Amino acid sequence: MTTRRVEIIDIHVHVRTGEHAKVWERDRYVPANPEGFSDHPDAMADMYRELNAMAVIFDIDDETRTGLAASNEEIAQWVEKHPDVYIGFGSVDPWKGKKAILEAEKCAALGLKGLKFHPAVQDFAPNDPRFFPLWETCARLGLAVLFHSGTTMAGAGQPGGAGIRLEYGRPIPYIDDIAARFPELRIIMAHPAWPWHEEQLAILRHKPNVYMDLSGWAPKYIPESVIRYANSLVQDKVFFGSDFPMLSPHRWLREFAELPIKDTVRPKILRDNAARFLGLTHLLEEGQ
């Protein structure tokens, strides 16, 4: 438990672990970013401390597709080294079947709070019944699930989009189906789900167990309807996320400060909603 003042929780931060830390896997899917992936836990922790922030960190296990395995143990090690900054999410490759379920159980045992999935990159439909045992396991263990939603820069501009199908980022039917089938499963839709963000907002209004983050989009480009709903009808279900290193938290926060967000809503998006979702309610107490 952190004792320093925390004003911000960034719920969407990518790191490289396992074989991802040895190979620039991202070069195969995402155009070069000069900031690069962070594989330096100390430096990144210092950056978030300077922002009076905490960060949810994760990798993506897409071994079936890429042959590159992620390491949930390394995520847990980052958290253990910097518990005042990092909150860990694991990742499992859903195509691994029983092994995926065992890995989810291991993530819970490691103290990780959830699992990150990227259906387009991992090439799977979340509402395929073959993956239902995994969602049942996550619900049983209290692991939140964070799904990439909307379009993706992964594969953009490459022949055939590197074989990545955008369809799997659509909120309806994929997220809506599993939210209905597994009401105890806590789901975060990552990013404004353009071009299907209206579907995303409909799910937020309809399904109590579904939330979203605003990561991956510079705030000035977030669709107006998403900002309008975040400022009103779904203000308790929206989290700040940067998508670092794709987008720096500094730029995101700077542009977010310029949006016409209500004074009562701004702290909810920046910290309070995520603190409640992640069980960090001590951050909401006086003096934190």
N, C-alpha and C positions, 0 to 999 in steps of 0.2 A: 504494500500500500504506500503510495507516494504521500509525502508530507509537504511538498512544495506546492505553490499555487499553480493550478492548472485551469486555464481559461479556454482551451481549445482541445478538441479531440479530432484528429485526422483519421477517419475510419478506412482509408484506402491508400495504402503505401506498399509498393512492390519492392521486394528484395530478391537477390539471387542466392540460391543455396544448392548444395549437391553438385550435380553435373552442370547445372545452369551457371554455377559460379566459375566453371572452367571454360565454358564455350559461350560465345556471344550468340546464343539461341535467338535472341531478339532480332539480330541482323537479318534473319531469314523471314521475319514477318513484319517488322516495324521499321520505318525509315529512321536513319541515325538521329540520335538525340545527343547533343554535346554534353548534357549533364550525366548521361549514362546511368546504368543501374547502380544502386548503392550496395556494395558488399563490404562496407566499412561501418560496422555497428556503432563504434565510438563516435566517429565524426557525425553520423546522422543523428545520434542521440543528442549530441551537443547542439545541433541545429534546432531540434525540436524543443530543447530546454530554453534556448534563446527566445523561442516563440511562446513560452509558457504553455507548451502543448504536450499531448501524448499522441502516439501513433499506433494504429493497428497495422501490423506487418504480415506479409504472406508471400509465398511463391505460388506457382501454378504447376501441378503435377500433370504433365501431358506426355508421359513416357510412351504410351501406346502410339501416339501420333509422331513424336519427334525422336524417340529413343533416349530422351534425356530425363533423368529422374530428379525430383526435388527432394529436399530433406526437411521433414517436420522437426526432427531433433535439433537442427541448427536454428530453426525459428525459436524453439524453446530455450536454447542457449542464449540467443539475443535477449529474450525476455528476462532470463535469469541474471544476465549481466547488467541490464538496465531496466529494472522493474519499475522505476519511477517514470519511464518514458514509453516502453513498448508493451503492447497488448498483442498476443500472438493468435493468428488464425493459421490453421494447417491447410493442406490441400491433398486430395486423393484423386487418382485417375479412376473415374467411374467404370471404365471398361475392365478393370481388374477384378470385378465380381466380389467373391468372398474376401479376397485380399484387400479390396477397397474398404470393406466393412471392418476388417481387423485393423486397418490403418486408421480409420475414423475412431475406433475404440482407443487406439494408442494415442491419438491426438488429445482425446479427452483426458487420458491418464497423464499426459504431459502438462496438463493445465491450460491447453489452448482453448480459446473461447468459441471458435467456429471453424468453418471450412470455406475456402474460396474455390469457385468453379467458373470456367469460361467455356460455355457450351459450344461456341463457334470454333474456338481453338482446339478444344478437346473433342470436337466433332460428335456431339451427342444431343439428343432431345431429352430435356429433363423430365418430360411427362411419359417417357417410354417405361412401360411396366417393369422392364428388366432392372431399372434403377430404383424401384420402389423400396426394396429392402435397405438400400443406403439411406433413403430419406427417413424411413422408420427408425433406423439406428440413430441418425442425427437427432431426431425428435426425442427419442428415449434418453439420449445422453445429454440433452440440453445444448447441443452444438448448433449455433446459428449457421445459416448457409448464405453465402454472398455470391450472387450470380451476376456475371457480366450481362448487361442488357443493352439493346440498341445496336447501332452499327459499330464497327471496330476498325482501327487503323492497322490491325494485324493483317498482313498480306496486301495492304492497299497498294495499288500500282504495279503489283507483280502479276505475271501471267496467271489468269484464272483466280486472282486473289489468293495465290498460294494454296488453292483448293479449299479455302475457308468459306463456309456458307453463312451468310448473314442471317438467314431465316431463324437460326437457333437462338438469336438474341431477341426474339419477339416476345413481349410479355404475355400476350394472348395468342395461342392457348397454353404455352409452355409453363410459365410461372403460375398463371391462374389455376391451371389444372392441379398442380401439386399443392398449392395453397389450399384448395378446396378439399383435396383428399387427405391432407395431413395438417389439420388445423393447429396442432401443437408445434409444428415446425416453424421456427422463426426465420423469415426470409428477408434478405436485403437485395433489392435490385440495384446493381451498381450502375451509376451514370444516368443522366437524363436519356431515356431510351429512344432518342430520335432514330428513325422517323416514326416510331410507334409510341411516342411519349404520352399521347392521349390515352392509349390503352393502359399505360403504366399508371397514370393518375386515376383511371377508373378502378384499377385493382386496389390502389391505396385506399380509396374511399370505401371499397366493398369488403376487403379482407383484413380483419384486425391483425393478422399475423404477418403482414407484408409491409416493408419499409423501403426507403430508397436513399441513396447518397447522391450528391451533386458532383461527384468527381469526374475528371477527364474532360471537362468543358471549362474554359475560361468563363467566369461568370457573365461577362458582357455578351457572350454568345449563347447562353442557356435559353431555350425557348421561353417566350413570354408567359405561356400558359403554365409552365412548370414553376416559374417564379411566383405567379399569381396564386397558385394553389399552395405552394410552400409558405406563402405569406398569410394564408388563411385556413382553408379547409383541411389541409394535411400538415399543418405546422408542427404537430407532435410526432410526425413519422418521417422526417427528413433530416439527414445527417450531412455534415461537412465531410468531404473527402477531396484530396487533391489529385490522386492518381500519380503521385511522385514515383519515378522521376520524369514521367511524361509531361507533367505540369508541376511547377514548384509550388509549395504551400504559400510562399511569399507572394507570388503573383496572384494566386487565387484569392487570398485574403485581402490583398490590396484592391482588387476589382470588386470583390463582394462588398467591401465597405462603401462602394459607390452606388450600390443598388438600393432602391427604395424599400428596404425591409423594415418592418415595424420594430421599434425598440424592444417590445416584449417578445418578438419572435427571434431576433438575431441570436441571443444567447442559447436559445433552444437548438438552433441549427448548428451553431459552432461547438456546443459542448453538451448541453443538458439532456437532449434526446438520446445521444449516444451513451452518456453516463448511465442513464436509466436502463437502456437496452443491454449494456455490457455488465450491469451489476456493480457499477462504480458510484453508487449514490453518495458515498462519503465525500465525493468532489463537490456535491451540491450543498454540503453543510457550511455553516458560517465559518469564514476564515479560509475556505478552500477556493 
